[in-house]
Amino acid sequence: MKLGFIGLGTMGRHMASHLIAAGHEVAVHDVRREAAAPHLAAGARWADSPRAVAQGAEVVFTSLPGPAEVEAVALGPQGLHEGLAKGAVYFDLTTNAPAVVRRVHGALAGQGIHMLDAPVSGGPRGAETRKLALWVGGDEAIFTRYRPVLDAIGDQPYYVGPIGAGSVAKLVHNCAGYVIQTALAEVFTMGVKAGVEPLALWKAVRQGALGRRRTFDRLADQFLPGRYEPPQFSLRLAHKDVTLATALGREHRVPMRLANATMEEMTEALNRGWAELDSRVPMRLQEERAGVEFHVPEAAIKAVLEQDRAG
C-alpha cells in the first residue's frame, strides 16, 4: 500500500520503520529532515510537507507531540487536508485532546476523508519491538479494513468506540499511571523515613496483594536508583498528557483531586528545569519534602528482578 508517516520522533521513528519493513511504500516527513535518514536508507521517500506526504497516499499516520501540532499538520497551510483524496484514511497516533480529534475529524469528513484516533501505549521499547497497544476511535468498518496495517505497528490494536474514544482511553490509562506514581512516592518515602531500608522495603511490598500484580515494579526504573536520565518518556510530554486528562475531567464535571494534585507535582518539577528528564522525576520532590534520599545500586535491583524470573 501507499502510506504516509509524519513525526519521526521517539515513538514515530520505530512505527514508520515497521511499516517500511512490512513492504509498504512509505512517504515520510518530520520537522527535522535528518530524523528520516534511516527510513530513507530503508527505502522510504522524503516529502517536504504534510500535503506532499498525503498526495497519492491511501493511509497517512501522524505521531506528534500534542494537539496543537496535530491541528497544524492536519488543517494548516500545506496540511493533510490539501493533499488527501476523497476516501483516504488518516490515523492519528498522538496522545491528543478528544475535542481536537473531533474537530479535525469533522473538518476532514466534509471532504470525504476518514479520520480515526489511534493513540498507542507501550513506550519507546514497545514501539521498537512492536509490543504496542493501539486504542482506536472512529468508524469501526474502516478500523477492520485497515487492521492489517495497524498490525504492522503494534500487536494489540483495539477498537474502543466512536471518534475520540481512543484518546479518552489513552488519557484514562496515562493519567492513572501518573497518579499511582505520585502515591508510590508518598508512601515509599514514609516507609524509608520510618526506618526500613529501601531495598528491603521494596522487596517486602512486592509480595503483598498489590505487589503481586507488579504495581511496585515501576519503582525500579528511575526512583530507586535515583537516575532520571536519559528519559524513557520526558516530563514535558507526561505533563501534557495529565493536562489533557484533567481538562477532559473539567469538561465533563468530573472531580479529579488526585489527578490535579499529580499535575501540580509535575508543574513544580517543570519549574525546576526538569522538563527533559524522565517523567518519574517529580517523585524526587517527595524525597525532598520527606527529608530522605536513597540511591539503590542498579545491580541489586536487577538481582531481585532476575531472582523473580528464575522462580
Secondary structure, DSSP 8 states (H G I E B T S, - for coil): -EEEEE--STTHHHHHHHHHHTT-EEEEE-SSGGGGHHHHHTT-EE-SSHHHHHTT-SEEEE--SSHHHHHHHHHSTT-GGGT--TT-EEEE-S---HHHHHHHHHHHHTTT-EEEE--EESHHHHHHHT--EEEEES-HHHHHHTHHHHHTT-SEEEEEESTTHHHHHHHHHHHHHHHHHHHHHHHHHHHHHTT--HHHHHHHHTTSTTGGGTGGGGGGTTTTTT---S-SSBHHHHHHHHHHHHHHHHHTT---HHHHHHHHHHHHHHHTT-TTSBTTTTHHHHHHHHT------HHHHHHHHHHHHH-
